[in-house]
Amino acid sequence: MNDCLEQLAEKRRSIYNLGRRPVMNEDEIAELVRHCVKFSPSAFNSQPCRVVVLFAPIRTVCGNSPLPN
């Protein structure tokens, strides 16, 4: 099994081919994020994480001003 994990680690690549064309629809993205947050580990299984997913372009949501802190 170690050999298999080592081979997978050697072949692993991060691919950043980001573009404006969506690969998944908004419902699929929301469901994926919901699932990841629900099953991410947390201390004492308290699940304190919250996520906001914005689908509109940032300029549409916030105008030309930067996001508030």
C-alpha positions as CSV (number, residue, x, y, z in Angstrom):
1,M,0.0,0.0,0.0
2,N,2.9,2.4,0.7
3,D,4.1,2.0,-2.9
4,C,0.6,2.9,-4.2
5,L,0.4,6.0,-2.0
6,E,3.9,7.1,-3.0
7,Q,3.0,6.7,-6.7
8,L,-0.2,8.7,-6.3
9,A,1.7,11.5,-4.5
10,E,4.4,11.6,-7.2
11,K,1.7,11.9,-10.0
12,R,-0.5,14.4,-8.2
13,R,-0.8,17.8,-9.9
14,S,-2.6,21.0,-9.1
15,I,-4.3,22.3,-12.1
16,Y,-5.3,25.9,-12.2
17,N,-7.2,26.3,-15.5
18,L,-9.6,29.0,-14.2
19,G,-11.9,30.7,-16.6
20,R,-15.3,32.4,-16.7
21,R,-17.1,29.3,-18.1
22,P,-18.7,27.4,-15.2
23,V,-17.8,23.7,-15.0
24,M,-20.7,22.9,-12.6
25,N,-24.0,24.6,-12.2
26,E,-24.8,26.7,-9.1
27,D,-26.9,23.9,-7.4
28,E,-24.1,21.4,-7.8
29,I,-21.5,23.8,-6.4
30,A,-23.8,24.7,-3.4
31,E,-24.4,21.0,-2.7
32,L,-20.7,20.2,-2.9
33,V,-19.8,23.0,-0.5
34,R,-22.6,22.1,1.9
35,H,-21.4,18.5,2.0
36,C,-17.7,19.5,2.5
37,V,-18.6,21.8,5.4
38,K,-20.9,19.3,7.0
39,F,-18.3,16.5,7.0
40,S,-15.2,18.5,7.7
41,P,-13.7,17.6,11.1
42,S,-14.0,20.0,14.0
43,A,-13.1,20.0,17.7
44,F,-15.7,18.0,19.6
45,N,-17.7,17.7,16.4
46,S,-19.1,21.2,17.0
47,Q,-19.2,22.0,13.2
48,P,-18.6,25.8,13.8
49,C,-17.8,26.5,10.1
50,R,-20.0,28.7,8.0
51,V,-19.7,29.5,4.3
52,V,-21.0,32.1,2.0
53,V,-20.9,31.3,-1.7
54,L,-21.3,34.2,-4.1
55,F,-22.3,33.3,-7.7
56,A,-22.6,36.8,-9.0
57,P,-19.5,38.7,-10.2
58,I,-17.9,40.6,-7.3
59,R,-18.4,43.9,-9.1
60,T,-22.2,43.1,-9.2
61,V,-22.3,42.4,-5.5
62,C,-20.0,45.1,-4.1
63,G,-19.6,47.7,-6.9
64,N,-16.1,48.8,-7.4
65,S,-15.3,49.0,-3.7
66,P,-13.2,46.3,-2.1
67,L,-14.9,43.8,0.1
68,P,-15.4,44.9,3.7
69,N,-13.2,43.2,6.4
